[in-house]
């Protein structure tokens, strides 16, 4: 399913994973820049887990990490702070939450009961788990979770999740 930035915010909650910031910092920043007018127009907000922001902060300050990853983390935190201060991004969660992916999966389950949800990630394992939620039997919804990635220009692209034998 093809999605562009303009249509992304019309009928979905958007969650973003930190791996997009770390592995594709420039593309992620371009995505945010492209998103600003549509976020303002629709009143929607991008959501990121507090634990993901904490992880970015750890990477930024970890001298054992490659310089490019530390710079990506620093740039990501700057973008998150600006977007949050402009009311375009919400950091959700608290210090006692478990790791980022578990919070993202919890939020996906919570939101997809009422809303379409788009998860933007480069993590193929997380993508696979997120797509499996669409097939849950105990939690059903007419809404969908759509998993996407970003290219180096900030465009929304497909991601190929890892296949799981226990997911339909």
C-alpha positions in Angstrom: 0.0 0.0 0.0 1.5 3.3 -1.1 1.3 6.2 1.4 2.6 9.7 1.0 3.2 12.2 3.7 0.1 14.2 2.8 -2.3 11.3 3.2 -0.5 9.8 6.2 -2.0 12.1 8.8 -5.6 12.1 7.6 -6.7 8.8 9.1 -4.0 7.4 11.2 -1.9 7.7 14.4 1.8 7.6 13.5 4.4 6.0 15.7 8.1 6.2 14.9 10.8 3.9 16.2 14.3 5.2 17.0 16.1 2.9 14.6 14.9 5.3 11.8 16.8 8.1 13.5 19.9 6.1 14.0 20.2 4.2 10.8 18.7 6.9 8.5 19.1 10.2 10.4 19.0 12.5 7.3 16.0 10.7 5.8 14.1 10.9 9.1 14.8 14.6 9.5 13.6 15.2 5.9 10.4 13.2 6.7 9.8 15.5 9.7 10.3 18.6 7.6 7.8 17.3 5.0 5.4 16.4 7.8 5.2 19.8 9.4 2.5 21.4 7.2 0.3 18.4 7.3 0.6 18.0 11.0 -0.4 21.6 11.4 -3.3 21.2 9.0 -4.7 18.1 10.6 -3.8 18.7 14.2 -2.3 15.3 14.4 0.9 14.5 16.2 3.7 12.0 15.7 4.2 9.8 18.7 7.5 8.4 20.0 8.0 6.3 23.2 9.8 8.0 26.1 12.1 5.0 26.3 13.1 5.5 22.7 14.1 9.1 23.5 16.1 7.8 26.5 17.8 5.3 24.2 18.7 8.1 21.8 20.2 10.1 24.7 22.3 7.1 25.8 23.6 6.6 22.2 24.4 10.3 22.0 26.5 10.2 25.1 28.2 6.8 24.6 31.8 7.4 23.4 32.1 3.7 22.5 29.4 4.2 19.7 30.5 5.2 16.2 30.6 9.0 15.7 28.0 8.8 13.0 25.5 7.1 15.3 26.2 9.6 18.1 25.6 12.5 15.7 22.4 10.9 14.4 21.1 10.6 18.0 22.0 14.2 18.8 20.2 15.4 15.6 17.2 13.2 16.4 16.9 14.7 19.9 17.1 18.2 18.5 14.3 17.4 16.0 12.2 15.7 18.6 12.6 18.7 21.0 11.6 21.2 18.2 8.7 19.2 17.0 7.4 18.6 20.6 7.8 22.3 21.4 5.7 23.2 18.4 3.0 20.7 19.4 3.7 18.3 16.4 5.1 15.4 18.4 4.2 13.7 21.6 6.7 11.7 23.7 4.6 9.1 25.4 5.5 7.0 28.5 7.5 7.2 31.7 10.8 6.4 33.2 9.5 3.1 34.6 8.4 1.7 31.2 10.2 -1.3 29.8 12.3 -1.1 26.6 11.1 0.9 23.5 9.9 -2.0 21.3 7.6 -3.3 24.0 6.1 0.1 24.6 5.6 0.5 20.8 3.8 -2.9 20.6 1.6 -2.0 23.6 0.6 1.3 22.0 -0.1 -0.4 18.7 -2.5 -2.8 20.4 -4.1 0.1 22.3 -4.6 2.3 19.3 -5.5 -0.1 16.6 -8.8 -1.0 18.3 -10.1 2.6 17.4 -7.6 4.0 14.8 -5.6 3.0 11.9 -2.0 3.1 13.0 1.2 3.6 10.9 4.5 2.4 12.4 7.6 3.8 10.8 10.6 1.6 11.6 13.6 -0.1 10.0 13.5 -2.9 12.5 12.2 -5.9 10.5 11.5 -7.9 13.7 9.4 -5.2 15.1 7.7 -4.8 11.7 6.8 -8.5 11.8 5.4 -8.4 15.3 3.4 -5.3 14.5 1.9 -6.8 11.4 0.9 -9.9 13.4 -1.3 -7.8 15.6 -3.6 -7.4 12.6 -4.3 -11.1 12.9 -4.9 -11.3 16.7 -8.0 -13.3 17.6 -8.4 -12.0 21.1 -8.2 -8.4 20.2 -10.0 -7.5 17.0 -10.5 -4.4 15.0 -11.7 -3.1 11.7 -8.7 -0.8 11.7 -5.3 -1.8 10.5 -1.7 -1.4 11.5 0.5 -0.5 8.5 4.3 -0.8 8.8 6.5 1.4 6.7 10.1 2.6 6.5 11.8 5.8 5.3 14.2 6.2 2.4 17.2 8.6 2.5 15.0 11.4 1.1 12.3 11.1 3.8 9.8 9.3 1.6 7.6 6.6 3.0 8.5 3.2 1.6 7.6 -0.4 2.2 9.5 -2.6 4.7 9.8 -6.3 4.3 9.1 -7.8 7.7 10.7 -11.1 8.9 8.3 -13.9 8.4 7.1 -15.7 11.5 5.7 -19.2 11.5 3.2 -18.4 14.2 1.7 -15.4 12.5 -1.0 -15.9 9.8 
